[in-house]
Amino acid sequence: MDNTKENTCISFYGKHNISPVRQDISDFNRHLLRREKLFRTLGLPRILFSGKTVLEVGPGGGHNSLAFFEWGASVDFVEPNPKGQEGICELLDEYNIVKEQWNLSRCRIEEYNTEKKYDVIVAEGFIPILYNRSEVISKIVDLVKPGGIIVVTCMDDLSFFFEVLKRTIGHRLLQKKKIDSFEKKVEILCNAFSSHLKSLKSSSRLLEDWVTDIFLTPPIIGKILSIAECVEEFGNKFVLLGTSPSMFTDYSWYKDVDYDLTKINSIQFHEKRHVLMMHDLEESVRTVESNRSLVKYAYEFRNLVGNVEHDLNEKNIKEIVEVLRNISTTTSEIDVRISDAINEGITLLLDEDLDESKILNASKLAIAFGRGQQYVSLVKDVIT
């Protein structure tokens, strides 16, 4: 592995001196409730953190970490982005977090050297897009105690589909307007897509951060990391504890320690994977073959767009629209809102007079969001 190679998001953040992962924590109690619900869903009630050591990898500005201090944990941060490092120090000072409770290492996790082993390791929002994902996972695995817990986020070609579609429309708009300035791009995209983010009633992201992170970071090309692939990559030393959203049902007898839960979970995931495509879909089951076909189209779409979004000419748009129509046809039986939103997106892509107001008022597409990131918690060496 070439350790001199830089992960694209780190380079992008450094180039523009940004850390676009801030959270709105103006209602701090609500922020704590969100984090408590997340970790409870993952099988980690807040009492578990009392007196525990937490390693947070890539915490950005540290907003989500405040909950760990409230719950009595000590936290070590590993953050390579200078702007994120600055934000952590300022935030913890603002909230009077004593220095004995935290430590900041200003490096990538691959470069982090310690003899310490952690009770809980949290790595949100970056593992699926890493060029050296296996190396990072191996490092994290080595740093957690036996019986300790790792929490990571996954991404799925279905859960991320609508954000890729909106990103494509956003780049089409910027190219029509011939915008080169980074700041101007952010401004125009905020004006065009503000109604979209507002439709997510419980969203805590800042609009300009969401726009920067989803629309302007380098495109994601190649395989990403689904829940099933995540469990597989962490290997047989780990057992799935929980997911958010909760996708799996375990009817096995607790005494049946030979029960192959990983196999059953994999089948359930592939049968329910389509539910990730819209954030409010209720559980349903499709054949594994049907969902694999849908994922194949979504994967083709993401990679096609990633390769041509810098030049959305007539030929490239035509090819993109053809794939989108296949996805629209395939998803009409899941929920008509999905195909309706895709068709509205196609109309925008083909509009020669595309402008901010048309995107802003695209009511079907505006409410279309997948389940973005999925959280997974895994326990190391449950039975030795």
Secondary structure, DSSP 8 states (H G I E B T S, - for coil): --TT---HHHHHHHHHT-----B--SSHHHHHHHHHHHHHHTT--GGGGTT-EEEEES-TTSTTTHHHHHTT-EEEEE---HHHHHHHHHHHHHTT--GGGEEEE-S-GGG---S--EEEEEE-S-GGG-TTHHHHHHHHHHHEEEEEEEEEEEE-TTTTHHHHHHHHHHHHHHHHHT---HHHHHHHHHHHHHHHHHTSTT--B-HHHHHIIIIIS----S----HHHHHHHH-TTEEEEEEES--------TT-TT--HHHHHHHHHHHHGGGGGSTT-------HHHHHHHHHHHHHHHHHHHHHTT---HHHHHHHHHHHHHHHHHHTTT-HHHHHHHHHHHHHHH-TT--HHHHHT-HHHHT-----EEEEEEEE-S--
